[in-house]
Amino acid sequence: MLFPASEISALRAISTDDGQLVIESAVDPVDLARAGSPLVRRTQLFCHPDGTVVAGLGAAWSASGSGPDRFVALQRQLTGADLPAAGPIFAGFSFQADGPRNSEWTGFNGADAVVPAISLSSHGATGRLVVTPTVGLPAEELIDLLAGFDKRPPAAPFDPGDHALAAHPPSAQWRTEVQEAVGAIEQGDISKVVLSRRVEVTTEIAPSAFELVDHLREAYPQCHVFVWQVGDAAFIGATPELLLSKANGAVRVNPLAGTARRGEGDADDRAVGEALMHSAKDRHEHALVVDDIAARLEPLVESLHIPAQPSLRRMATVQHLSTEIVGTVDSAMHPLQLVDALHPTPAVGGTPRAAALAFLDKIEGIDRGWYTGGIGWLTSDGAATFAIPLRCALINGRTSHLYAGAGIVAESRPEAELEETRLKFRPMLSVLTAS
């Protein structure tokens, strides 16, 4: 069994349907998600680069919102509900305010929040297991569910069998869209816009998102690894970009903009990184993002620290220009107020915001869904972490939809931007095609 008999006994000893049950647990939250996800409609998993892992099964409470006021609506529901004090509140949202349009995103709304019926969080050897009973899910029923979980063997590498790839839009069309974007920038309509594309992967064997998590955590330790499952669909990724974290009166935002490949060997890698740091085109693109974020945060914070120049952040397949922005904020400010102000940053949308989004509505032919939206979790005391879902895929049966994009500025060249998206597809392609 997954949970030791002593932990199940400890839960039964404090069992009540009037409040939460909280005990210490030595079980890995990833193992909980792997064991429980086939048995519930909703499962969330969020793995921080610092080793913190949070998992949730089922829903003791949920809320959603859509449209321009979706974050206000979600915040109102969160603050108006008598939510339990312990455990995480998972939250996620789409790029577009009205939510996903295409059927593969069924069950993913413009913004969603979930208090799981069962959650487990850990940082190190010991974690905290929280059981939240409801009228429809009494405590004993939830404990029985946990007692029935079997520990699964370590996840084996995914074997997809034969697979097929299809790009949307095709590469030639996407190059044309990049040229149109450069033209709009040269005319002064926009300063930067982020164009995205999608690759559809069909495999002989249907992948299980939670069986891929350990591989992603090992291959991309600097990333936030996440899974959000609704029914038969699971949104999974290993994203390097933090939208924001809020804790103890501080807010941190870490935009990435400006990308280059990793080098072939140490000397080449250093040379590529130096070239990126001194690239006028990439520094301009990065500055547009940082300046916009700073302008949106300044009315909400008491102080703001922005480094004078970006640093270089090396990932497994690419390296980015990175700036960590830190502000002091009133602890009473709800994290969704900050999300509302920041999303979408120019790192995923463009600038000026309204003009860039209008351009994307006209030219971008894919439904991004939750790609370049946000995903993370909050606590009842106002702390929160939200990552921007990048290097991600929506898995639905044997079909997986992968997403990637590139920031377009006046100096952008279509072939170079296309190659950048191919580098960004690689993390998820490698696990789904065993390449």
N, C-alpha and C positions, 0 to 999 in steps of 0.2 A: 504494500500500500504506500501511497505517496506521503501521507501525513502519519507520523508516529502515533501509536495508540495513546501515548501520554498527552499529546496535543488534542486529540479528539476527546479524551476524558476531561481535559481542562475546559474545553468548550462546553461539554455537557454539564459540568459542575456550575457554570455561570449562565446556563441557558435561560433566556427570557425573551419574550416577544415584545417587550416594552422598550428595549434599548439595544445598543450595539454590544457585541461580544468582542473583546479585544484580548489577544494573548500574544506572547512571543512565539516565533516559529523559526525553525532551521531550514525550512523548505525554500528552494530557489523559486522566485516568482515566475521565471521562464518555464520551469517545470509545471507550475500551477496552470499557466496559460496553455501549455501543450496538452495537459491532461483534461482540462475543463472545456476548452473551446469547442470540441465536437458536440457538447451536451447543452450549450446555451446559445441564444441568438446573438448576444453581444459579448465581445471580449476585447479588452484594451491592454496594451503592453507598451511601456516606455522605458528605455534604457539610457541613462545619462552617461556621458564620457567619464564622469568621476566614479562610476561603479554603482551608483544608485539605480535600482530597478523597481518598477512599480507595475503591478498587474491587477486587472479587475475582471470579474466574471458577472454576467447578468446585470440587471438594473433594479435597484431599489427605488430609484427616482431618476427621471430624465426630463429634459426640456429642449426645445429647439426654437430657432428663429430664422427668418429670411428677410431679404430686402435691405434697403439702406440703413434701417434702424435695428438690424439683427443683434448687434452687440448690446445695444441699450435694452432690447427686449430680453435677451438672455441674462443680462445682469439683473434686471428687475425680477425675473423668475428665481434666480439664485438667491438674491437678498430677501425676497418675499417668502420663500419657502422655509419651513422649520427643518433645516437639514441637519443631519447628525454631525457631531464635532470631529469624530475620528475618521481617518481614511482619506483617500484622494477623491477629487472630483475631476474626472477626465473631460476634456473639451477639445473640439476640433471644428474647423470651418473651411469653407470653399474659397477659391480665389474670387469668383463672382459673387456679388451680394445676394443674388436671387437663388444661389445654389446650383448644383449640377443640373444639366439638361438631359443628358443621354441615359438610356436605360441601364447601362452597366453600373451606374452610380446610384441605383435605387437603394433607399435606406440611408443615404448620406445627404443631410440637409444643408441649408446655408450656414447654419451654426448649430452644434449639438453639445449638450452637457449631460453627463451620466454619473450618478453615484452608484457604484457597483454593489451588488448584493454581497459579493465576497471580494475583498482586496487583500493584497499582500505586497508589502514594500520592504526592501532591504538595502543595506549598505554595509557589506561585510558578511560575517557568518550568521548573524541573527537578524531576523526581520520581525515585522509586526503584521499579524493576521487580524483582519477586521471583518466581522460578519454583521450585516445590517438586515435584520428581519423586517418584513412588511406583512400586510394582511394576506397577500397572496403567496408569500414565501416565508412561512414561520421558521423560527430558529431551528427546531429539530429537523425539519426537512432540509435546510441548508447544511446542517452538521452531517446528516446522513449522506448528502451528496459528496461532501468532502471525504467522508470515511470510505466512500466507494471508489475514490480516485486511485488508480494504479500508477506507480512510477514507471515512466516510459524509458526505454533504452536511449543512449545518446543519439542525437540526430545524425543520420548518415548523409553524405553528400547527395544532393538531389540528382537523380538520373532522369532526364526529360525524354529519353528515347529520341526519335527524330523530331525536328522542330522546324517551324516556318516563321519567317519574319515579313512584316509588311509595314512600310513607313507611311505616315499621314502627317502632312502632305508629302508627296514624293520629293526627293532631294532637289530636283530641278525646280519644282514649284517653290520650295522653301527658299532657294537662292534668289528667286525673283522677288519674294516677299521681303527679303533682306534688302535688296536693291530699292524697293519701294520705300522701305523704312529710312534708308539713307537719304533718299530724295526728299522725304518729308522733313528730315532733320536739316538738310541743306536749305530748305525753304523757310526754316525758322518755325515750323509748326510745333515741333517737339525738340527736346534736347537729347533724350534717350528713350528707347523703348525695348522691352524684353520680348522677343519672339520665341514661341515654343513649338515643339513638334512632338509627335507620339509615334512609338513603335509598338506594333501588336505582335506578340509572341504566342504561337500556338504549339503546344507540346503534346506528345503522345500520352504522357502521364500528368495528371493534375497536381501541381505543387501545393504543399501545405505551408502557409505563411509562417506558422510558428515553428516548423521544422527548419526554416531558413535562418532563424534569428541568430543562433550561435555562430553560424558562418559569417554573417554580417558583423557581429560584434568583434569577432577575431580579426577579420580582414580590415575593418574600419573603426579602430578603437577611439578615434577622435570624434566620432559622429554620435548623434542621437539616433538610436535604432528604435523604430516604432512599428506597431501593428494595431490597426483599428478594424475589427471584424464586425460586420453586420450581416446576419444570415449567412449566405453562401459566398459573399464577397469579402475580401480582406485587402486593406490598403496598407502597404508595407514599404519601409524605406530605411536608409542609413544617411541621414542628412547632416551636412557640416554646419548648417546655418542656424544660429539662435535668433529668433525674432525678439524675445525679451525674457528676462528672468526678474522677478521681484521678490525681495526678502529683506526683512530687518531695515526697512526704510530706504533701500537702495534699489535702483532699477538698472539693469545691464542689457545693452543691445549690441550685437556683434555682426554687422553687415559684412558680406563678402561680395566683392565686385572687381572684375579683372581676373582673368583666368589664363593659365598656360599649362602645357603638358608637364609631366615629370621627365627628367632627363634620363639618358641611357648611361648609367654610371654616375658616380659622385661628381666628377668634374663637369660633366654636361648638365647635371641637375642644378649645380650651383650657377652655371652660366645662364641657364633658362630662367632661374629665379631672379638673378641680377637683372636680366633683360626685362622681366616683368616689372620689377621695382622701378626701373628707369624708363618704362614705356609711357610716352606722353599720352597715347590713346587710352591705355588702361588706367593711368593715374587720373585722367579726366573723368572717365566713367566712374571710378571709385569716388572721386570727390563729389560728383553729382548726388550719389547715394548718401554719403555722410552728411552733406549740407542739408539735404531734404529732411533726413531723420532728425538732425539737430534742431531744425526750425519747428518740427512737429512736437518735439519733446519739451522745448524751452518753456512754453506756457504752462506745462504740467509739473515741472520739477523746481526744486529750490536751488539746485546747483547742477552743473553739467561739466564733465571733464571729457575732452576729446583730444587724443594724441595729435601731435603736429603732423605726423605722417603715418601711413599704414605700415603694418608689418607683413611679413610673408608667412602664409600658413600652408604647409605642405600636407596634402592628403595622399591616398594610395595611388590615384591615377592622375590627379591634377594638383596644381598649386594656385592659391588665391591671394589677392591683396585683402587684408583684414584690418578692421579698426574696431577696437572695443570701446564703446561709449558707455560711461557710467554716470548716473545722476542720483541725487538725493530727492526722495519723494515722500510725501505724507503717507504714513503707513495705512491710513484709512482709505486711500485711493484704491478703487477696485481695479484689479489687473485688466479687466475688459475695457476700462476707459483708456488705458494705454494701448491696448490692441486696436481699439477703434481709431485712435489717432495715427497709429503707425501703418496699419495695413491698407493697401499694399505698398510696401516700400519700393523705391525705384530699383532695388536689386531684383525684383520680380515683375514689376509693372512698367515703370518708366517715369519720366518727369518732363514737363509739369504733369501732375497726376491725371487731371481730367482729360487733357489732350491726348496723353499716352493711352489711357483706357479707351477713349473714343476710337483711336487708331486701331487698337487691338480688336475692338468689336467689329470693325469694318474688315480687317484683313486676316485675323487668325481664325482658321477654320476648325480647330479642335475644341472640344469641351475639356478644360483643364480639371474640372471636378475639384477635389481637395488638393491637387498639386499646386504648389505655391500659395496655398492658403495658410493654415496654422494647425498645429496639433500639440497637445501637451496636457498639463494637469494643474489644478489649483488645490489649495487647502482652505479650511474654514477660517483661518486667521489672516487670509489675504496674500499669502505667498503664491507664486505661480512660476511655471516654466512653459514657454511656448517655443517650439521650433518651427521653421518653415519647411514643409515637406518637399524635399528635393531628392534626387537619386532614388526614385520611388517607383512603385508599380501597384496597380489595382489588379488583384488576382481574382478571377471568377471562373472556377472550373479549370479547363485546360487552356483558357485564354488569359493572358496577362497584358495589361496596357501599361507601357513604360513612357515616362515623360522627361523631357529635357528642354532647356532653352538657352539663349545667349543674349547678352545685353548689346544692343546696337547703338552705336554713336556715329558721328560723321565720318570717322576714319575706318569704319568696319568694312571688311572685305567678305563677300558671301562665302567663299570657299573656306576661309579661316573660321568663320562663325559656324559653318556646318561641321567642321572637324571638332570644334569645341563641344557641340552637342553629342557627337559620337563618343568623346571622352567621358562625358557625363552619363551616357547610357551604360557605360561599361560595368559599373558596380552591380546593377541588377541583371544585366544581360549575362554576366559571368555566372551568377548563381542559378539562373533560370535555363541556361543552355549548356551548363557544365563546360564552358569554354575557358 
